[in-house]
Amino acid sequence: MSLSKHLKELHGAERQQFFDSFDLVFCDCDGVVWYPLRDFIPGSARALAHLQQLGKRLTFVTNNSISSPEEHIEKFARQGNLQIEKDQIVHPAQTICDHLKSIAFQGLIYCLATAPFKQLLLDAGFHLAPETGPTVIKSLKDLHEAIFDGVPVQAVVIDVDFNMSAAKLMRAHVQLQNPQCLFLAGAADALIPFGQGEIIGPGAFVNVVTESVGRQPLVLGKPGDALRQLLLQRHPDIPPQRVLFVGDSLASDIGFARANGYQTLLVLTGGTKASDVTRLPASHPQLPDFVADCLGDLVDSD
């Protein structure tokens, strides 16, 4: 038996009380609003439009740096009934840019991430170190060139990188042995939903480097503490208990949100099954307050 309330079980005054309990919604995108690599999940666009009509403030907190914030906005715009602005998208590359600007960073960055992530850093005026050595390592000479050639950097950034390699992680490890070199991470999910299941997420690679250098990164994506603080600072006028966080991951969304004191809604359209929730004890830090089969349950109560 689940200790979380299912939205479809809320009717009449209890359902109205739920909507009256929050002013701001933080919402994940992949697995909540749309399926990765596919279209909007049925009912999700209507649910978001309904929240806007109720006067709720919407902010989308995504770990998906494969798409730029502009691409996220375009995807929302194609629905016709959703008007989402750039400042409503919290994106790992953007939060890292904002942090670097806040400390007036002007050095060279070694960035392990996707092309859109890197492009956002470049567009913000930052300089990225190129890869060194051959693409395929065939000898110790090739490995030495890939790790040690090139100039020193002042920051290492790790996010999703589909071309991650041992040589890249080794180069990051070497650079971070300089205590003055910043260590930043975007998304830090241990696992990410893909295809019919889950695959290793960027958090696993961040952990490899963390353990090798004995340093903790500043994590500016979910489920990082730095991002939690950033979200609190974005809306200082709204108490945490008046915020609803909607996600599909117990670790990256629900546990992350509960640590900030937010209300939580888990949707079952991503990587989490109902049985995963029913196994959680009442004291578990990832137990959601509410569960829904999909985001559309915010509109459909029957």
C-alpha positions, 0 to 999 in steps of 0.5 A, a space after each residue: 500500500 502506498 503512503 503517497 496520495 494519488 491525485 485521482 483519489 482527490 475529489 471535491 474540497 480535498 482536490 481544491 485544497 491541493 491546488 490552493 496549497 501551492 503558488 509555484 510549480 517546478 517541473 521536470 521535462 523529460 518523462 514528465 512533460 514529454 517522452 525523451 526523443 518523442 512527443 508530448 505525453 498526452 494530457 501534459 500540455 493541457 495540464 500545464 495550460 490549466 496551471 497557468 490559467 489558475 495563476 500558478 507560476 511555472 519553472 521547468 527544471 531540467 537536466 537535459 543539456 542535449 537540447 538548448 533552452 531555446 529548443 525547449 522553448 520551441 518545443 513548448 511553443 509548438 503546442 500553441 497554448 503554452 507561452 514559456 519564456 527563457 527565464 522559466 527554463 533552469 538548464 545545467 549549462 545555463 546555471 553553470 554559465 550564471 555561476 561562472 559569471 557571478 565569480 567573474 571567471 575568465 579562464 580556460 575550461 575543459 568541458 566534458 559535455 554535449 555540443 549544445 552544452 558547449 555552445 551555450 558556454 561559448 555563446 556566453 563568452 567563455 573559452 573551451 580547451 580543445 581535445 588533444 591527441 588522437 580520437 582512438 587511443 592505440 598506444 601509450 604515446 597516444 594516451 600520454 598525448 591525450 592526457 598531458 598535451 595542451 595548456 592547463 585549464 582553470 575549470 573542469 566541467 562535466 555533464 552528459 557526454 556521449 563520447 566520454 572516454 577513459 582518456 577524457 576522465 584521466 585528463 580531467 583528473 590531471 587538471 584537477 590536481 591543481 587545487 586552484 582549478 574549479 570542479 563543476 558538474 551539471 546533471 549528476 544523475 546516476 542513471 537516466 531513462 533511455 529506450 526501454 530502461 535506464 543507462 548510466 548517467 553523468 553522475 557515475 563519471 562525476 563520481 569517478 573523477 571525484 574519487 580520484 582527485 579527492 574533491 567534491 564538485 559544485 553540482 549545478 544540476 539535479 540533484 546538487 545542493 548548489 542547484 537547490 540553493 539557487 532555486 531557493 534564491 530565484 523565488 525568495 518571496 515564495 515559502 518552500 511549502 508553497 512550492 510543488 515540485 513535479 518529477 519522474 525520478 525518486 532520487 533526482 526529483 523527489 529526494 532533491 525537492 524534499 530536501 528543500 521543503 517543497 511539496 512533491 508530485 511523482 508522475 509514473 510516465 518516466 523511470 519510476 513504477 508504482 511498485 517503487 513507491 509502495 516499497 518506501 517506508 514513511 520516513 524515506 527521504 524520497 517518498 513523494 507527497 502525491 503520485 499521478 499516472 501522468 501530468 494530465 491527472 492534474 486536469 482529469 480527476 476521473 
